[in-house]
Structure formats: C-alpha cells, structure tokens
Amino acid sequence: MRPSLHVRMLGGFHLARDGERVAAVNSPRLQSLLAYLLLHRDDPPSRPQLASAFWPESSEAQARTNLRREIHHLRRALPEAGWLLEAAGPGAPHSSRLEITFRLDVTEFEQALGAARRAEETRDAEALRRALEQALACYRGNLLPDCYDDWVTDVRDRLRGRYLRALERLVAVLQEVRDDAAAGGYAELLLRQDPLNEHACRELMRLLAVTGRRSDALRVYRDFAGHIGRELAIEPEPATRDLYEQLRMASPPRPRATGDAAETPLVGRTAEWRVLLDVWRNASREHGHLVLIAGEPGIGKSRLAAELRDWAARQGIVTATARSYAAEGEHVYAPVVEWLRTGALRQAVGGLNPVWLAELSRLVPELRIEHPDLSPSAPSGDATDRRRLAEALTLAFRAVAGPVLLLLDDLQWCDRGTVEWLRYLFNHDCPAGLLVVGTVRPHEVPPDHPLDALRLELRRTGQITEVLLGPLDRTETTALVSGMAGRDVDDDLARWVYQETEGNPLFVVETVRAGLPDAPGDRLDGASDRSPLPPKVSAVIAARLAQLSRAGRDLAALAATVGRSVGLDVLVAASRDDEDTVVAALDELCARHILRELGEGTYDFSHDKLRDVAYVETSEARRQLLHRRVARALETVHARNLDAVSAQLAAHCRQGGLPEEAVHYYEAAGRWAL
C-alpha cells in the first residue's frame, strides 16, 4: 500500500503520515522545500531553479551544495519523499513524480474555489454557498506564516487575496438568500482579517443593523474610525460617515401590524431578491431608479416589496409606503401625498423655501397650519402651473438627507397625475439614492394608462428594472406551509396543498389559515372533492373576474361550466353571442391570464381556483341552463362520435336537469368504457 500523507501549509506547517504526525521535518527550510516541491508538482523545477529560488544570494556552486544537503535531510526525515525528490542527473529537470497518496490543504482550497466558479456560472446559489464555505474552511491562515523565503511571498499574497475575495463573495451570496445573520458573521471575519477594508466595515454595519443590532453597528464604526486614525492618521470615507449618521438617527423599525404583507414568511424569491439588492446598490451610487414587481393577484408582489422596505428601514434608510385603490378613481396625487406625510419626508418638506411650501400646501393643507405666513397659492391649471407643482414635489424628495425608498402598491390603479410626476422626476436630475418600487398587475393596466409611456421612456434611459413573479415550486410551497403551520408537513399534505394552490402564495397562506385537513389524500382524485375556497381567496378572484366585460364574464362562466379544457368550437356552439363576440371575449380572457391557450384551438383556465370561482359565482338557475347549452354544443360538435364524449354529456345532462338523457348517456359511456 502507498503511504498516505496529509500536508497542511495554511496557517502553519503540519505533516502527517497515515494519521501520525511526522516530527522529523521540523526545520523551516525543510518545510519550505517540501512545500515548494508540492506546490510546483505539475511543473517540476530543475535543480538549478531550486538552488536559485532558495539561495538567490549564494554562488551557484554553494547554492547547489546547500540544495544537496537539504535534499539529503529531507530524504532521511521523510523516506516517502524519495519519489518526490527523484532526479535524472545533475542539471536535468526534476521529475517530482509522486507515488504516494496525499492531501494538500492548498489544493483543496483551490478546488473548492473552482467549484464555486462553476456554481457561479450555473447560477446555483446553494452550490455556490457550499463551495465558498468549504474553501473558507480550508483556509486556516496565511501560507507558511513562519517561512520568510522569497518564493513564499507571492504565493502567500495570491492565496490570501483569493481568500478575502471568497469571503466578500460569500457575504454577498448569503445576503441574496436572506441569511443576514450568517452574512454578518462572515463580514465580521472579513473585517478582522482585513481591518483597513472600509467596504467590509460598511457591509458589517448594514448587516448588524438589518439583524436588529444597531448599537453593535455603531460600535463597529467607532472601532474602525479609531483604528485607521491610529494606523493611517485619516478619517473614514464620507459614505461610511453617512451610514453611521443614518444609523445613529434612525427610528426603531415599525412593528408589523396584523394582516401586513410581511407577517408571513418570505419563501423562495432568491433570484428576485438578488435583483432588488443589485438595483438598490446601483441606485444608491448613481441615479434614481424604478422597479416594477409584476404578477397576478396573490403571487407575492407586496410581500417581496415589504421585505425590501423592512430591510431598508432597519438600516436607517428613509422609507415611505403608499397604495392606490381601484375605488379611488382619479384621486390626483393621492400616493404622493401619502408619501409626503411620512416621518422623515414630512420633516424635510418643512425646511423648504416658503415659495415651494406654498405650492405643496395645495396637496398637504396642514402645511399652512404649521406655516401660517405662507403666501396664498392660486393655481391656474395651465402647463406652467403643473410644472411648478412638479418641481416643488421634486425638491421635497431631494431635500431628504440620505437614500430614500418609496413603495407604491397597485400601480395599475394609480392616478395619471402621480405617474406623470414620476416621469418628470426621473427626467429632471433624479437624485442618487432614490428608489421607487411599484407593484403592478400587468394585465389590469387600463388602455392608454400613462404607466406604459413611463415604462417605455425609462427603458430607453436604463432607469427601470422589471421583475416578474411566478408561482412557487413544490419545494418552496412546502417550506411556506411548514413556516405557516409551525411544523414539518408530510409529503401527502404538501402534495395536496400544492395541487390545491398551484404555488400561489396567497392561496397557500389562506389554505393554511383555513385549517389543514388531517387526511388530504382522499381528496386528490376528483374535482368534486375539492376543498372549499378560503373567503379571502374567493374575494380576490371574484374581484378579478368582476373587472371583465359582460361578454368576458359570460364566457368565463361558460368555460367553467365545461369543467375541463375546452375547444373554441364548443364555446361558439354553446354561447348565445355571435362568433366575433366570442372570439373577442376569448382574447380578453387570455390577455388577462384568466384562460391560457393549449394549442389547436383549445383553452383552459390558468388556475383551477379561477374556474372554481367563475362557476360558483354563477347562480344555480343559470348554471343549469349553461350545462344544457354545453350538452347541446357537445352533441353538435361531436355528432359523428358521441360515444367518445358520452361521459361528459351524461354529467352535463344530469346537472342541467335532464335526467332521462343523462341515463342514456351514462349507459353509452359504460358501453364505450367496456
């Protein structure tokens, strides 16, 4: 058997043979020579190269003599090195042919970094985290810290640089997966390893603040400022000082109210969170930016935006939240007024010139109570008047010291004035550090809404990022159920919840709140056994269907009556509208993601819950009538092969109040099945 050697060079030299330490290789020069040979085993040096590397100031003859002596000592101390030290003759290339099995911590460190690069390329966040953590575990300290040979310096610095970059990357990766506590631990290690790294100081301060340790964050700043003052006689950079003041003056984070979007755990959304963090970092350094978080109702847009808001607020960043409502109609500037009445923004407004305060008092009348000497404002309604108000609003938001995060929920219902002012804001020297985050249901944006023009213009200038949210996958759904239920759930229950909700976070949350069944497995085999919808889910879907046109609602009810994927021919035959009206209504349902096209003129609901609500919202008498129409349509469309649809016909006849025809078709279905 080949002997097994374990060599550690990071943080100190350690050599073990078959698990037992080899004490004979104890001089720094022998350790350095063995380390050099191992690190250069893929490109073996010649003896002259070895002699020159270790004794650069000696004569060539003396250097060779010294090398022969050290090789002799190394052979005696480590007989296994005979294979490693084999040479073909004086001056010939050193073979370094290794015929022993060995582990080398430097190699393991570099292999882990290689795995991290591959994970980065494939965007596998979990694999990247594991690889970086493994690399950092291998690096116990600098390469051969007790060795002062010239060759070590460059290798030591290179490895140390890769270690520090891996630490920085792991801190970023952990923030992307929202493990801020772990990220803070590695950021603290990074600052300890590189105590003059000001970027690391700021990252640690932010992470401590995000995890509720604001006093520790302030202490980190004071320690860092004292250290660089003593070592370099300089002060921290302005960005670091600003962050310190931001944290020092920050108010405690607001408590989460019952029913708040942030009340439930945020699951998944790793890629989307990474995008939001990148956008925030760019916006804080450069110009302002708009983020649109888009998706269907209940998909988690508000929840993701609330997570970003809370993350920012815990760092002392000024945040303000507003919401648009469908019932408000054209309530002009309502979201902007809501922003202006928020804490730090209200204070900043109070410091404006009285001329601009007078303009703002048109929207915030209480400013005249606080500033009774303001001159009266007489709006004329012309373009100059609107521009003056837009400029006053822009100055109000520019007056805030430090970064600002503005959140606007349900942009699809936002008034025209607010959207046009946002367009003005982004076109007129929008301040760095301003990020506007809006949530939107893209298929409910009314025609000719100014949001479309704003989106197109900001795409041209690169000031917009659009994040489209989809449903959770099964693993994420299970994690959300477990987080809500406060316990692990078994596979059957997880499968049932995923089938019931199709990964829509709102549906998952409301299903759990409505009470999880003890034995869901019995409900998996038929629509008739589907559990009743939680009231909030029903209300959300009903409101979505209510926005359809009359023809759209009628066609949705008809498609829900069919109960499965349906062809255009059946819809046209069963509808009392003409073919053009049916096609227009079908286009509307597809555009609003109520139905989806399966191909070859076949359609189905984009979510089973949409079908359920569209069916339940129809009166019993109308449902009976629709079942009859569907039965007649199936008879017409499939006249040449009724047996193939006899089971469907039987069900529709039964539910349409035609028992005799139902019996006939049930018998036909039985024969067809046989």
Sequence and secondary structure as in RCSB ss.txt:
>XXXX:A:sequence
MRPSLHVRMLGGFHLARDGERVAAVNSPRLQSLLAYLLLHRDDPPSRPQLASAFWPESSEAQARTNLRREIHHLR
RALPEAGWLLEAAGPGAPHSSRLEITFRLDVTEFEQALGAARRAEETRDAEALRRALEQALACYRGNLLPDCYDD
WVTDVRDRLRGRYLRALERLVAVLQEVRDDAAAGGYAELLLRQDPLNEHACRELMRLLAVTGRRSDALRVYRDFA
GHIGRELAIEPEPATRDLYEQLRMASPPRPRATGDAAETPLVGRTAEWRVLLDVWRNASREHGHLVLIAGEPGIG
KSRLAAELRDWAARQGIVTATARSYAAEGEHVYAPVVEWLRTGALRQAVGGLNPVWLAELSRLVPELRIEHPDLS
PSAPSGDATDRRRLAEALTLAFRAVAGPVLLLLDDLQWCDRGTVEWLRYLFNHDCPAGLLVVGTVRPHEVPPDHP
LDALRLELRRTGQITEVLLGPLDRTETTALVSGMAGRDVDDDLARWVYQETEGNPLFVVETVRAGLPDAPGDRLD
GASDRSPLPPKVSAVIAARLAQLSRAGRDLAALAATVGRSVGLDVLVAASRDDEDTVVAALDELCARHILRELGE
GTYDFSHDKLRDVAYVETSEARRQLLHRRVARALETVHARNLDAVSAQLAAHCRQGGLPEEAVHYYEAAGRWAL
>XXXX:A:secstr
   EEEEE BTS EEEETTEE  S  SHHHHHHHHHHHHTTTS  BHHHHHHHH TTS HHHHHHHHHHHHHHHH
HH TTHHHHH BSSTTSBB     SEEEEHHHHHHHHHHHHHHHHHHT HHHHHHHHHHHHHH  SSBSTT   H
HHHHHHHHHHHHHHHHHHHHHHHHHHTT HHHHHHHHHHHHHHSTT HHHHHHHHHHHHHTT HHHHHHHHHHHH
HHHHHHHS    HHHHHHHHHHHS        TT GGGS   S HHHHHHHHHHHHHHHHSS EEEEEE STTSS
HHHHHHHHHHHHHTTT EEEEEE  GGG S TTHHHHHHHTSHHHHHHHHTS HHHHHHHTTT TTHHHH TT  
      SHHHHHHHHHHHHHHHHTSSS EEEEEE GGG  HHHHHHHHHHHHS   TTEEEEEEE GGG  TT H
HHHHHHHHHHHT EEEEE     HHHHHHHHHHHHTS   HHHHHHHHHHHTT HHHHHHHHHT   S GGGGTT
 GGG     HHHHHHHHHHHHTS HHHHHHHHHHHHH S EEHHHHHHH SS HHHHHHHHHHHHHTTSEEEEET
TEEEESSHHHHHHHHHTS HHHHHHHHHHHHHHHHHHTGGGGGGGHHHHHHHHHHTT HHHHHHHHHHHHHHH 
